[in-house]
Amino acid sequence: MNTTLETKDLYASVDGKEILNGINLSVSSGEVVALMGPNGSGKTTLFMTLMGHPRYTVTRGSILLNGNDITKSPPEERSLLGLMMAFQNPVPVPEVRLTTLITAMVNKRMNRKLTDSPPPQVVAELIKATSEVGLTQAHLSRGTNHGFSGGEAKRSEVLQLLMAKPKVALLDEPDSGLDIDGVAAVGKAVSRLAERGTAVLLTTHQARILHYVTPRRVLVIKGGRIVAQGGLEVVEEIEKTGYEAFLRR
């Protein structure tokens, strides 16, 4: 079944300050949509709002999943509907081993008990995916993101996405803090997500990851508004001239 996440004239505030000012966008199964913009333009605020973080208040407009309004749905309900976010700064959870977290997510998706041992095919898939994102089985045995470098934590987030197979994946600057090899590994993993049918919305302000992921559309955000959109030509313009031309619009 095709999945579409969209926003219509979305306004949102944080602690009483309006950050998003009429965002209209959509992303569907198998698509990658890239949202680019300088720091402070509203990218992370948009993702937190889409996930329903209680600190982020929708003041106007709506968020729709397959045409159904989820604007007022709590985060856990959105997660059960298939939304999942990879954070720009992943939080360490030392009390929960990474393999335990991933197993619980997979079991939930398969309607099994969270504590059930994973089927052999899931174990094999996890081992393969772990290697593909540049982590080791030793990382799986550690607390989630505990003691991980910034790059390892980013790889961990993408590994969780690969195993959870969400309908919609929101990746907040998945290329920040990564070296060249890390960007390549994460970029290829994001492409695999889309190839499997996940709708992918990702943010970036350096465009490095877009050398490995081909977006269907590229949107430029400024001051909480979409000020430009297009294809890879938008990325090329930003790489040549920076955001200056867009910021004057």
Residue pairs with C-beta under 8 A, 6 or more apart in sequence:
2 28
2 29
3 28
3 29
3 65
3 66
3 82
3 167
3 168
3 199
4 26
4 27
4 28
4 29
4 64
4 65
4 66
4 67
4 199
5 26
5 27
5 28
5 50
5 63
5 64
5 65
5 83
5 168
5 199
5 201
6 24
6 25
6 26
6 27
6 63
6 64
7 23
7 24
7 25
7 26
7 46
7 50
7 61
7 62
7 63
7 64
8 24
8 61
8 62
8 64
9 22
9 23
9 24
9 60
9 61
9 62
10 20
10 22
10 23
10 24
10 46
10 49
10 58
10 60
10 61
10 62
10 63
11 18
11 20
11 21
11 22
11 23
11 58
11 59
11 60
11 61
12 18
12 19
12 20
12 45
12 46
12 49
12 56
12 57
12 58
12 59
13 19
13 20
13 56
13 57
13 59
14 45
14 55
14 56
14 57
15 55
18 59
18 224
19 42
19 45
19 224
20 42
20 45
20 46
20 49
20 224
21 223
21 224
21 225
22 60
22 61
22 224
22 225
23 42
23 46
23 61
23 221
23 224
23 225
23 226
24 226
25 33
25 35
25 201
25 219
25 226
26 33
27 33
27 168
27 199
27 200
27 201
28 199
29 167
29 197
29 198
29 199
30 194
30 195
30 197
30 198
30 199
31 194
31 199
31 200
31 216
31 217
32 190
32 191
32 194
32 200
32 201
32 202
32 213
32 214
32 215
32 216
33 200
33 201
33 202
33 215
33 216
33 217
33 218
33 219
34 202
34 203
34 204
34 210
34 213
34 215
34 217
34 218
34 219
34 235
35 43
35 46
35 201
35 202
35 203
35 204
35 219
35 221
36 203
36 204
36 205
36 207
36 218
36 219
36 220
36 221
36 234
36 235
36 238
37 43
37 203
37 205
37 220
37 221
37 222
37 243
38 205
38 222
38 243
38 247
39 205
41 205
41 221
41 222
41 223
41 224
42 221
42 223
42 224
43 172
43 173
43 203
43 205
43 221
44 88
44 172
44 173
44 203
45 56
45 224
46 203
46 221
47 85
47 170
47 172
47 201
47 203
48 55
48 56
49 56
49 58
49 63
50 63
50 78
50 83
50 85
50 170
50 201
51 75
51 78
51 79
51 83
51 85
51 170
52 70
52 73
52 74
52 75
52 77
52 78
53 75
54 75
58 71
61 71
62 69
62 71
63 69
63 70
63 71
64 70
65 78
65 81
65 82
65 83
65 168
70 77
70 78
70 81
73 81
81 167
82 166
82 167
82 168
83 166
83 167
83 168
83 170
84 160
84 161
84 164
84 166
84 168
84 169
84 170
85 169
85 170
85 171
85 172
86 154
86 157
86 158
86 160
86 161
86 169
86 170
86 171
86 172
86 174
87 157
87 172
88 172
88 173
88 176
90 145
90 148
90 153
90 154
90 156
90 157
91 145
92 143
92 144
92 145
92 146
92 147
92 148
92 153
93 101
93 143
93 144
93 145
93 146
94 143
94 144
94 146
95 143
96 143
96 144
97 140
97 141
97 142
97 143
97 144
98 139
98 140
98 141
98 142
98 143
98 144
98 145
98 156
98 159
99 126
99 140
99 141
101 144
101 160
102 126
102 140
102 159
102 160
102 163
102 164
103 114
103 116
103 117
103 118
103 122
104 114
104 115
105 160
105 163
105 164
106 118
106 122
106 163
106 164
107 113
107 114
107 115
107 116
107 118
108 114
109 164
109 165
118 126
122 163
125 163
126 140
126 163
127 137
129 159
129 162
129 163
129 189
130 136
130 137
130 139
130 140
130 159
132 162
132 185
132 188
132 189
133 155
133 156
133 158
133 159
133 162
133 185
133 186
133 189
134 155
134 181
134 182
134 185
135 152
135 155
135 156
135 159
139 148
139 152
139 156
142 148
144 156
145 152
145 153
145 156
148 156
150 176
150 177
150 178
151 177
151 178
151 179
151 182
154 174
154 176
154 177
154 178
154 182
154 186
155 182
155 185
155 186
157 171
157 174
158 171
158 174
158 186
158 189
158 190
159 189
161 169
161 171
161 189
161 193
161 198
162 189
162 192
162 193
165 196
165 198
166 198
167 198
167 199
168 198
168 199
168 200
168 201
169 190
169 193
169 198
169 199
169 200
169 201
169 202
170 201
170 202
171 190
171 200
171 201
171 202
171 203
172 202
172 203
173 203
173 204
173 205
174 186
174 190
174 202
174 204
174 209
175 183
175 186
175 187
175 204
175 206
175 208
175 209
176 204
176 206
178 186
183 208
183 209
183 211
183 212
184 212
186 209
186 212
187 209
187 210
187 211
187 212
187 213
188 212
190 200
190 202
190 209
190 212
190 213
191 212
191 213
191 214
193 200
194 200
194 213
200 213
202 209
202 213
204 210
205 243
207 235
207 238
207 239
210 218
210 232
210 235
214 232
215 231
215 232
217 229
217 230
217 231
218 229
218 230
218 231
218 232
218 234
218 235
219 226
219 228
219 229
220 226
220 227
220 228
220 229
220 234
220 238
220 243
220 246
221 227
222 243
222 246
222 247
222 249
227 246
227 249
228 234
228 246
228 249
237 245
238 246
